[in-house]
Amino acid sequence: MPAHVLILGGTTEARRLAADLAARPGVRVTTSLAGRVAAPGALPGEVRTGGFGGAQGLADWLRAHRVAALVDATHPFAESITANAARAAASTGIPLTVLRRPGWRPVPGDRWHDVPSLEAAAESLPRLGRRVFLSTGRLGLATFARLTGLHFVVRSVDPPAPPLPPHTELVLARGPFTVADETDLLRAHRIDVLVTKDSGGAATAAKLTAARDLGLPVVVVRRPALPPDVTAVPDVAAVLERLGLGPA
């Protein structure tokens, strides 16, 4: 049984894993948050906020705090964090488990346009619609700033930093959202195309159902590849199995 587990967190799954581990006698759990959300919800166990200073800084922290197991449960698009975790684990010999919820897959009725990057998403928009629900998070909005002929609706927990597209309407809200919520938003703002990252999971999937029901095209930015020799597990139960722990 690992004595100290460091979770690189920020996702729903990271929160569930921290709650499970914190409830187990003899297990110390620390969740590390990037600090991009001003007021994150309370987490069980210990919490640290901010970066480590790259792979070497993370490796130093793992050694200094006698971490026995590292779990990367960050967002599927947190590419640099995952790369640093892989390098730090390799240099310290501490086992790494990467938790990634399965990606979304289209069903009949979906009008998806898969793209490999935000840049490709921006390139595709002018031919798909004029009023865009840009549901890609606060980071990377500058990629769309040159699209001066389109109107964007951006939803975020905290206000995003500029630059933003010149015609941007901000909706500050924290999910999860229901299909009815998403349908109302799409109709109220007269959205004719949705852009989203392939985050996976049920918490943010309602917008996909709403877009399908309304017959809207959806530009889906696919996930970056994992580092070489790194594989992912799909859920908290699989992480616990990797850690040698059964159900609580």
Salt bridges, closest charged atoms under 4 A:
GLU13 OE1 - ARG101 NH2 2.93
ASP20 OD1 - ARG24 NE 2.60
GLU46 OE2 - ARG28 NE 2.79
ASP60 OD1 - ARG63 NH1 3.56
ASP72 OD2 - ARG100 NH2 3.19
ASP110 OD1 - ARG212 NE 2.85
ASP114 OD2 - ARG222 NE 3.35
GLU123 OE2 - ARG146 NH2 3.06
GLU169 OE1 - HIS151 NE2 2.99
GLU169 OE2 - HIS189 ND1 3.38
GLU182 OE1 - ARG155 NH1 2.66
ASP198 OD2 - ARG222 NH1 2.82
ASP198 OD2 - ARG223 NE 3.75
